[in-house]
Amino acid sequence: MQTEKSWERLSAKTRVRISREHRFNTDTLLLAWFSMPKKGERCADLGTGCGTIPLFWCDRGEPGHVWGVEIQPQGAELLGESIEANGLEEKIGVLNGDLRDTALLRERIEPGSLDRMACNPPYTPEGRGDPASAESRKTARYQGMCTFEDVARAARLFLRWGGRFCCCQRPEYLAECMAILGKHGLEPKRLRLVQQREGKAPFLFLLESRRGGKPGMEVQPVLLVEKEGSFSPEMLEIYGAYREGRGNGL
């Protein structure tokens, strides 16, 4: 059966091709904003899904070439359609493959050549949580096909010395993620916790690490999603077009 597709507006100038199985949410936009590249930086988003993070980077900034790496053909196809619709053929490349297959990635990306990488990884270790019904959702949610260590290993290989890797994850896995990153020479340097509103426990962390970085990490103020019953000013800044009521209720 053919997957039903639709367009989701990221901003006035950029739209994202999505499907029921491949779409984006608040966590995706938060990571895209947190990991924003500097002008001219060569970047990659691992497990990019429908490619929202590369599209966000090009919409809000001026990166150099960006790679979207996605194991699922349907997700890679959606990103390809978004690239064509937004005229970004010279800026974004799609790599449909397994990030653990370093030989495949080496055909397109030179080891040690990237300035910045990002990944919104599967949150749930294999064997924990409720099983996802669809295979695409299972791949996105569970670490059976891709562990955080797999992601850290790929980041270590393709980042230049001093390059930055950004990720998001649930707070209960913060210590584990930091340990894995340190094991692979990616020193945690910047941390921000996200909570829904004041008085609530954080539901997400955003973390930046640096290949070959020295010890020492900046802990930034907590990011509040809501303030006084509506989106906080910072969230409105991140959402961009959504402040005007567009989008689908993120």
C-alpha positions as CSV (number, residue, x, y, z in Angstrom):
1,M,0.0,0.0,0.0
2,Q,1.3,3.4,-0.9
3,T,2.2,5.7,2.0
4,E,0.1,8.8,2.2
5,K,2.2,12.0,2.1
6,S,1.6,15.6,2.8
7,W,3.5,18.9,3.2
8,E,4.2,20.6,6.5
9,R,5.3,24.2,6.6
10,L,8.6,24.8,8.4
11,S,8.6,28.5,7.6
12,A,7.3,30.9,5.0
13,K,10.1,29.7,2.6
14,T,10.6,26.1,3.5
15,R,8.2,23.1,3.6
16,V,8.8,19.5,4.6
17,R,7.4,16.4,2.9
18,I,6.1,14.1,5.7
19,S,4.1,10.9,6.1
20,R,2.3,9.2,9.0
21,E,5.5,7.2,9.7
22,H,8.0,10.0,9.1
23,R,7.2,13.4,10.5
24,F,8.8,15.8,13.0
25,N,7.9,16.9,16.6
26,T,9.1,19.3,19.2
27,D,12.2,17.3,20.1
28,T,13.3,17.5,16.4
29,L,12.9,21.3,16.2
30,L,14.7,21.8,19.6
31,L,17.7,19.8,18.4
32,A,17.8,21.5,15.1
33,W,17.8,24.9,16.8
34,F,20.3,23.8,19.5
35,S,22.7,22.4,16.9
36,M,22.5,25.3,14.4
37,P,25.7,25.3,12.3
38,K,27.9,28.3,11.7
39,K,28.2,29.8,8.2
40,G,29.9,27.4,5.8
41,E,30.2,24.4,8.1
42,R,30.0,20.9,6.6
43,C,27.4,18.9,8.5
44,A,25.5,15.7,8.8
45,D,22.3,14.6,10.5
46,L,22.3,10.9,11.5
47,G,19.0,9.1,11.3
48,T,17.5,12.2,9.7
49,G,14.0,10.7,9.1
50,C,12.2,13.0,6.7
51,G,15.1,15.5,6.9
52,T,13.7,18.2,9.1
53,I,17.0,19.1,10.8
54,P,18.9,19.6,7.5
55,L,16.0,21.6,6.2
56,F,15.8,23.7,9.4
57,W,19.6,24.4,9.2
58,C,19.3,25.7,5.6
59,D,16.2,27.7,6.4
60,R,17.6,29.5,9.4
61,G,21.3,29.6,8.6
62,E,24.0,29.3,6.0
63,P,25.8,26.0,6.4
64,G,28.0,24.5,3.8
65,H,27.1,21.1,2.4
66,V,24.7,19.1,4.6
67,W,24.2,15.3,4.5
68,G,21.0,13.6,5.7
69,V,21.7,9.9,6.6
70,E,18.7,7.7,6.8
71,I,18.4,3.9,6.9
72,Q,14.7,3.8,5.8
73,P,14.1,4.3,2.1
74,Q,10.7,6.0,2.7
75,G,12.3,8.6,4.9
76,A,15.2,9.2,2.4
77,E,12.6,9.6,-0.4
78,L,10.7,12.2,1.6
79,L,13.8,14.2,2.2
80,G,14.6,14.0,-1.6
81,E,11.2,15.4,-2.4
82,S,11.7,18.3,0.1
83,I,15.1,19.1,-1.3
84,E,13.7,19.4,-4.8
85,A,10.7,21.4,-3.7
86,N,12.8,23.9,-1.8
87,G,15.6,24.2,-4.5
88,L,18.3,22.8,-2.1
89,E,19.9,20.3,-4.5
90,E,23.3,22.1,-4.1
91,K,23.1,22.3,-0.3
92,I,21.7,19.0,1.0
93,G,22.6,15.4,0.0
94,V,20.7,12.3,0.9
95,L,22.5,9.1,2.0
96,N,20.1,6.2,2.3
97,G,22.0,3.7,4.4
98,D,22.9,2.4,7.8
99,L,25.1,4.7,9.8
100,R,26.9,1.6,11.2
101,D,28.0,0.8,7.6
102,T,31.1,3.0,7.6
103,A,32.3,1.7,4.3
104,L,29.1,3.0,2.7
105,L,29.3,6.4,4.4
106,R,33.0,6.7,3.4
107,E,31.9,6.6,-0.3
108,R,30.2,10.0,0.2
109,I,31.7,11.5,3.3
110,E,35.5,11.7,4.0
111,P,36.4,10.7,7.6
112,G,37.4,13.7,9.7
113,S,35.8,16.2,7.2
114,L,32.7,17.3,9.1
115,D,32.4,20.4,11.3
116,R,29.2,19.4,12.9
117,M,26.9,16.4,13.3
118,A,23.5,15.9,15.0
119,C,21.4,12.9,15.9
120,N,18.0,12.5,17.5
121,P,18.6,8.9,18.4
122,P,16.2,6.1,19.3
123,Y,15.3,6.9,22.9
124,T,14.4,3.4,24.2
125,P,16.9,0.6,24.8
126,E,15.9,-2.7,23.2
127,G,13.6,-4.7,25.6
128,R,12.2,-1.6,27.4
129,G,9.0,0.2,26.9
130,D,5.9,-0.7,24.9
131,P,6.7,-2.3,21.5
132,A,5.9,0.0,18.5
133,S,3.4,-1.5,16.0
134,A,4.9,-0.3,12.7
135,E,8.4,-1.3,11.7
136,S,9.3,2.3,10.8
137,R,8.3,3.5,14.3
138,K,10.2,0.7,15.9
139,T,13.4,1.7,14.0
140,A,12.9,5.3,15.2
141,R,12.1,4.5,18.8
142,Y,14.1,1.5,19.8
143,Q,17.8,0.9,19.9
144,G,17.7,-2.6,18.4
145,M,19.0,-1.4,15.0
146,C,21.1,1.5,16.2
147,T,22.5,2.1,19.7
148,F,23.8,5.4,21.1
149,E,27.3,3.9,21.0
150,D,26.8,3.2,17.2
151,V,26.0,6.9,16.8
152,A,29.0,8.1,18.9
153,R,31.3,5.8,16.9
154,A,30.1,7.4,13.6
155,A,30.5,10.9,15.0
156,R,34.0,10.2,16.1
157,L,35.0,8.9,12.7
158,F,33.5,11.7,10.5
159,L,34.1,14.8,12.7
160,R,37.2,16.8,12.3
161,W,39.3,17.5,15.4
162,G,37.4,20.1,17.4
163,G,34.1,19.3,15.5
164,R,30.9,19.3,17.4
165,F,28.3,16.6,17.9
166,C,24.8,17.5,19.2
167,C,22.1,15.1,20.4
168,C,18.9,14.9,22.5
169,Q,17.7,12.2,24.8
170,R,15.6,11.6,27.9
171,P,17.2,12.8,31.1
172,E,17.4,9.4,32.7
173,Y,20.0,8.4,30.1
174,L,22.2,11.5,30.6
175,A,25.0,9.8,32.6
176,E,25.1,6.9,30.2
177,C,25.2,9.1,27.1
178,M,28.1,11.2,28.6
179,A,30.0,8.1,29.4
180,I,29.7,6.8,25.9
181,L,30.6,10.1,24.3
182,G,33.7,10.3,26.5
183,K,34.7,6.8,25.6
184,H,34.8,7.8,21.9
185,G,36.7,11.0,22.5
186,L,33.7,13.4,22.3
187,E,33.9,15.6,25.4
188,P,30.5,17.0,26.6
189,K,30.8,20.8,26.5
190,R,27.3,22.3,26.6
191,L,24.1,21.0,28.2
192,R,20.5,22.4,28.3
193,L,17.6,20.7,30.0
194,V,14.0,21.2,28.7
195,Q,10.9,21.2,30.8
196,Q,7.3,21.7,29.9
197,R,6.7,24.4,32.5
198,E,7.9,25.7,35.8
199,G,7.6,23.1,38.6
200,K,7.8,20.1,36.1
201,A,10.7,17.7,35.9
202,P,12.8,18.1,32.6
203,F,11.6,15.7,29.8
204,L,14.6,16.2,27.5
205,F,18.2,17.2,27.4
206,L,20.1,18.8,24.6
207,L,23.9,18.1,24.7
208,E,26.8,19.3,22.6
209,S,30.1,17.5,22.7
210,R,33.4,18.3,20.9
211,R,35.9,15.9,19.4
212,G,39.1,16.2,21.4
213,G,37.6,18.8,23.7
214,K,39.1,19.6,27.1
215,P,37.1,18.8,30.2
216,G,34.6,21.4,31.3
217,M,31.0,21.8,30.4
218,E,28.6,24.8,30.3
219,V,25.2,24.1,31.9
220,Q,22.8,26.6,30.4
221,P,19.5,27.8,31.9
222,V,16.5,25.4,31.6
223,L,14.4,25.9,28.5
224,L,10.7,26.2,29.3
225,V,8.2,25.1,26.6
226,E,5.3,26.9,28.3
227,K,5.1,30.1,30.3
228,E,1.9,31.6,31.8
229,G,-0.3,29.2,29.9
230,S,1.1,29.6,26.4
231,F,4.4,29.0,24.5
232,S,7.3,30.8,26.1
233,P,9.0,33.6,24.1
234,E,12.0,31.3,23.4
235,M,9.8,28.5,22.1
236,L,8.1,31.0,19.8
237,E,11.5,32.1,18.5
238,I,12.4,28.4,17.8
239,Y,9.1,27.5,16.2
240,G,9.2,30.5,13.8
241,A,6.2,30.0,11.5
242,Y,4.2,28.3,14.2
243,R,3.9,31.6,16.1
244,E,1.4,32.7,13.4
245,G,-0.8,29.6,13.9
246,R,0.6,27.6,11.0
247,G,1.7,24.0,11.3
248,N,-0.2,21.1,12.8
249,G,-0.3,21.8,16.5
250,L,3.4,21.4,17.6
